[in-house]
Amino acid sequence: MNTELQQTAQPAKKNFNFIDTIRCISMMGIVFEHCSVFWGFSYASKVDTFIEVSIMQFLKFATIAFFLISGFLINHKFQEYTPLEYLKNRFKNTIKPWIIWVLIFVFLDIVDRLVAFSKGSDDRIATQTLSYIGMDFVDTIFFTSYWFILNFLICIAILLLFKKYLYKVWFGVILGLVSIVYSLNLYHNWFMTQHSTALFGFVFYLWLGVYLNRNFDQLQKWIARTPIYVFIIITLTLLVASNVEAIHLIKLGNDDPYNTLKITNILYSLGAFLLLLKIGNIPFLQKKFDPRNTTFGIYLVHSVVISRLLPLIFTPLKLDYKQYSVWTNGGITLLKFLFVYFISFWLTKLLLKTRAKWIVGR
């Protein structure tokens, strides 16, 4: 999701062997969510609805976990570099690849519309060319997964702006209250709930990662002496609570019941993060998926795979998800995820072997 998650140099005095595990699982969670077929409808059966929501919620901790991990890593970078030096490095390793993939995404959409126009449908690309392309850029930047790259950099800029307060608890409390505003907004509709409006909602989790890094020795000791079953029970309890709130939002007619910043999902994400810290490193994931080098590339590539390759396979099948059982749709979601994740993974691995590896942040 950002190149902080790819840096090969780890702080010498800290044992961050859990990072590869968390970034790998979290990226899988993000891709899985974007492949879901459960958007826009729910089942009449309470049991089916609960299963549907559980499938959607199970890996919903991924985004907050990414911000937390990023905070762990940038804490040391903030100390080693001046704000200008740090932002300069971010432009080279994050913004440049991001721009390239936004351009690729828009270009492929324009090609798709030109093909549609040549077949006698959708003449907007010909009659409203400039406005269509302009809106395509706006939609891609603000209403696709590419928004979170920009959002992440805005969060970093805020922390840099208030760097002298970085380790103050009261500063974190203020950021936490800002995040809770987005949780309450799901019930009061003060503003739109799309992720592009959550401009300041994720700063707290980046700050919390920095703060946890600062106090990592104490955190590590507490985690070491706490039995793993405690973390499992807490995480599962919070998952159920998050499921219940999502079902409640569905009943209220809320069109964003799986919002990352709903209060129970925040708590579930924190619980899952602590559980992953307890589990620590999983060597298999590090060896087979090389998350340190592939994570950012997968994030950049997977949106293109979803928007351009998946329709070539699934559109001709004319699947009507609303008519299928929750188990069938769960299976379809899993198949889509496996296809998108591994295509994105191997494309990233391929690019890493070429001179074009910089477009995936290396």
Sequence and secondary structure as in RCSB ss.txt:
>XXXX:A:sequence
MNTELQQTAQPAKKNFNFIDTIRCISMMGIVFEHCSVFWGFSYASKVDTFIEVSIMQFLKFATIAFFLISGFLIN
HKFQEYTPLEYLKNRFKNTIKPWIIWVLIFVFLDIVDRLVAFSKGSDDRIATQTLSYIGMDFVDTIFFTSYWFIL
NFLICIAILLLFKKYLYKVWFGVILGLVSIVYSLNLYHNWFMTQHSTALFGFVFYLWLGVYLNRNFDQLQKWIAR
TPIYVFIIITLTLLVASNVEAIHLIKLGNDDPYNTLKITNILYSLGAFLLLLKIGNIPFLQKKFDPRNTTFGIYL
VHSVVISRLLPLIFTPLKLDYKQYSVWTNGGITLLKFLFVYFISFWLTKLLLKTRAKWIVGR
>XXXX:A:secstr
  GGGG S   TTS  TTHHHHHHHHHHHHHHHHH S TT   SSHHHHHHHHHHHHTTTTHHHHHHHHHHHHHH
HHHHHS HHHHHHHHIIIIIHHHHHHHHHHHHHHHHHHHHHHHTT   HHHHSHHHHHHHHHHHHHHHSTTHHHH
HHHHHHHHHHHTGGGTT HHHHHHHHHHHHHHHHHHHH SS  SGGG SSTTHHHHHHHHHHHHTHHHHHHHHHH
S HHHHHHHHHHHHHHHHHHHHHHHHTT S TT TTSHHHHHHHHHHHHHHHHH   HHHHHHH HHHHHHHHHH
HHHHIIIIIHHHHHGGGT  GGGS HHHHHHHHHHHHHHHHHHHHHHHHHHHTSGGGGGGT 
